């Protein structure tokens, strides 16, 4: 069984582990949620996480069990991916790391996240950035 604590795992290696059923999508997502919970207060990487990701992962695990060749159609199936907070996402706030957009929930999905989801990726959360993507640092 693949150790979820191995450093240096890539999307490719996680994908192989999912295909071989060495890990489940739920286990992979829970691993990342646990890491975020443990480290985010200090690192301030994530502005928001997808609260529905474990339910989404459970559905994908069922799909994989019913249709093992589904990975051929969806190359990113079950892989949790973080996106910068300047990509609009339905069901997650999109603030561009600014106070002005603090409560903004877009009515549409960005092309980037739409394509990721179509390929089977799960949006894990939104990552921090310099406000409005102006500048080079998230330091205050």
N, C-alpha and C positions, 0 to 999 in steps of 0.2 A: 504494500500500500504506500502511496506517495505521502510523504510527510508535508503537511501544510506549513510547517515552520522552516522549510528549506529556503535559504536565501537565494536570490537570483532567478526565481521562477519567471518564465516568460509566458506570454499568451499562448505561444505555440506549445510549450510543455504542459500548461494547464489544459489546453484543448485535448492533447493526447491523453492526459489522465482522465478527462471526461469521457472520451470515446472508449477507452479501455475499461471504464467504470471503476477506476481506482479511487475516485472521489465522486461525490454528487455535486450538482450545482448548488444545492442548499448548503453543503459543507463549505464549499469555496466562498460563497457569499457571506456566510457566518464568520469565516476566518477573517475576511476583510473588515466586516463590521466590528468585530472584536478588536482588531488592530486600530481602527479609527477611534473607537471608544477609549482605548488604552493610551493612545499617543496624540490625539488631536488637540487636547487642551494645551499641550506644550508647543506643538508644531503649528497649529492653526492652518492646516492644509484644507480641510473640508468646511465649507460654509453650510452645506445641507447634505443630508443623505436620504436615499430613497427608502422610505418607511415600508414600502410594499415589496421590496426586493425579495424577501424570503418567500412570500406568496407566489411571486413571479417565478422564482427558482423552483418551487415545488411543482408548478405546472410544467416547466421545462423538463424536469426530471421524469415526469410521467410521459411526456412526448418522446423523450429519448428511449424509454423502456418500450413504448409502443412502436416506435419507428426508428430503429438504430441507424439507418442511413440518412437520417435527417441532417446530419452534419455536412453532407454533400450539398444540400440546398442552402444551408445557413452556416457559413464558415466561422462565425463568431458566437455560435449558439452557446448560451449559458455563461459566457465570460463577462464578469463584472468590470465595467469600464467607467472611469471618472472623466468628467468633462469640465472645462473651464466655465466659470459662471457668466460668460458672455454668450453662451449658446442657449437659445430659448428651448425650454423643455416643459411639456405639459406635466402637471402633477408635481413639479418642483419649482421653487422660486427661482427667478432669474434676476439678479441684482446688479450684475457687472461690478460686484464688490463695492457698490455705492450706497450711501444712506438714502439717497433720493428714491431709489428703486427697492428699498428694503422690503416692501410688501407686494412687489409685482409678481404676479403669476400669469405668464403669457397664455394667450388663447390658441396658440399654434406651436408646432414643433419645428425646430430649425432643420434645415436640410441635412446638416451633419448628423444630428442625433436621430433623425428619421432613418437615414441610411444605416447607421449603426444598429438600430433596432430591427430594421428589415433583415440585416445579416445575423440576427439572433442575440446581439449583445444586450446586456442588462445595464442600465445606467445606475451605477452605484451611488453617485452623488455629484455635487458641484464643488469644484476646487477654487480656492482663493486666488486672487490676482490683484494687481494694482488697480485702483478704481478706474473704470472705463477703459482699462488696458492702456492707460497713459503712464508711461514711466517704466521703471525696470525693477521695482521691488515692492513687496508687501509689508515692509518694515514701517513702523509708525514712529 
